[in-house]
Amino acid sequence: MRIIAVPASADLMPAVFAVRHQVFVVEQGVPPELERDEFDVVAVHLAALRGDDVIGTLRIVVVGGTAKIGRMAVLPGDRKSGIGSRLMSRADEIASMMGVRDIMLHAQLTAKAFYARLGYREEGEVFEEAGIPHVTMRKVIG
């Protein structure tokens, strides 16, 4: 398994979007029109590959001195195998190279403990995004 950065214009993006669609739209019931947005064209996308198959992904969008990680998705059969942690670790490295001071994300409540183990701390109140409860989490890296 390897993790690569994928430009928004790359031939691999349809496979990245397919993983996101499977996880967010099919499994979690997120409306398809909310799953993709204007940030996809400016984001740094990461893809976890097994051979040539995308099995996990996330994106990094930088605003000011903060990187926002979003659209973190791993296919069901590949969860609990360390792929998510490896994607997040690589995102930390890339964000650091981009010169950001901190990384924030909107964690689904079911994934809050996962992000906490990676050094993220909760901020603020629980809120709903795409019909799913979330909480903002942040990690200072610089």
C-alpha positions in Angstrom: 0.0 0.0 0.0 1.3 3.4 -0.9 0.0 7.0 -0.4 0.4 9.5 -3.2 -0.6 13.2 -3.8 -3.1 13.5 -6.6 -3.5 16.8 -8.5 -7.2 17.7 -9.1 -6.7 17.3 -12.8 -5.1 13.8 -12.6 -6.4 10.8 -14.4 -6.7 9.1 -10.9 -9.4 11.6 -9.6 -12.4 9.6 -10.9 -11.2 6.7 -8.7 -10.7 9.1 -5.7 -14.3 10.4 -6.3 -15.6 6.9 -6.5 -14.2 6.0 -3.0 -15.7 9.2 -1.6 -19.1 8.5 -3.3 -19.1 4.9 -1.9 -18.4 6.1 1.7 -20.3 9.3 1.9 -23.2 9.0 -0.6 -23.9 5.2 -0.6 -23.0 4.3 3.0 -23.8 7.5 4.9 -26.6 9.0 2.8 -24.9 12.3 2.1 -26.7 14.0 -0.9 -24.4 13.7 -4.0 -24.6 17.5 -4.6 -22.9 18.0 -1.2 -20.2 15.5 -1.6 -18.2 17.4 -4.2 -17.7 21.2 -4.0 -15.6 24.1 -5.3 -12.7 23.2 -3.0 -12.0 19.9 -4.9 -10.2 21.9 -7.7 -7.8 23.7 -5.3 -7.2 20.9 -2.8 -4.2 18.6 -2.5 -5.8 15.1 -2.7 -4.1 12.1 -1.1 -4.9 8.6 -2.3 -4.1 5.3 -0.6 -3.3 2.8 -3.3 -3.2 -1.0 -3.3 -1.7 -1.8 -6.6 -3.5 0.6 -8.9 -6.7 0.7 -6.9 -7.7 3.6 -4.7 -8.8 2.3 -1.3 -8.7 5.5 0.7 -8.5 9.3 0.3 -8.6 12.7 1.9 -8.1 16.2 0.8 -6.2 19.2 2.2 -7.4 22.8 1.6 -5.2 25.6 2.9 -6.8 28.9 4.0 -4.5 31.4 5.6 -2.2 29.6 7.9 -4.5 26.7 8.5 -4.9 23.5 6.6 -8.3 21.9 6.6 -8.5 18.1 6.1 -11.7 16.8 4.7 -13.4 14.1 2.7 -11.4 11.4 4.6 -12.7 8.1 3.3 -11.5 4.5 3.4 -13.4 1.7 1.7 -15.2 -0.6 4.2 -13.0 -3.7 3.6 -9.9 -1.7 4.3 -10.8 0.0 7.5 -9.1 -0.8 10.8 -5.9 -1.6 8.9 -3.9 1.6 9.5 -4.7 3.2 6.2 -6.5 6.2 7.8 -3.7 6.8 10.2 -1.2 6.6 7.3 -3.2 9.1 5.2 -3.4 11.5 8.2 0.3 11.2 8.9 1.1 12.0 5.2 -1.3 14.9 5.4 0.6 16.2 8.5 3.9 16.1 6.5 2.4 17.9 3.5 0.7 20.6 5.6 4.0 21.2 7.4 5.8 21.5 4.0 3.1 24.1 3.0 4.1 26.2 6.0 0.8 26.0 7.9 0.6 26.4 11.7 -2.2 24.1 12.4 -4.6 21.6 10.9 -8.3 21.5 11.5 -11.1 19.2 10.5 -14.7 18.5 11.0 -14.9 15.0 12.6 -17.9 12.9 12.6 -18.7 12.0 16.2 -18.1 8.3 15.4 -14.5 9.2 14.3 -13.7 11.6 17.1 -11.6 9.1 19.1 -9.6 8.2 15.9 -8.6 11.8 15.5 -7.9 12.3 19.2 -5.4 9.4 19.1 -3.6 11.4 16.3 -3.2 14.5 18.5 -6.4 16.4 17.5 -8.3 18.3 20.2 -12.0 19.2 20.2 -13.1 22.8 19.7 -16.6 24.2 20.2 -20.0 22.5 20.1 -21.3 19.6 18.1 -22.9 20.7 14.8 -24.6 19.0 11.9 -23.1 18.8 8.5 -24.9 16.9 5.7 -27.2 15.5 8.3 -24.4 14.0 10.4 -23.2 15.2 13.8 -19.7 16.6 13.7 -17.3 18.5 16.0 -14.3 20.7 15.0 -10.9 19.3 15.9 -7.5 21.0 15.6 -3.9 20.1 15.9 -1.0 22.6 16.1 2.0 21.6 14.0 4.1 24.7 13.7 
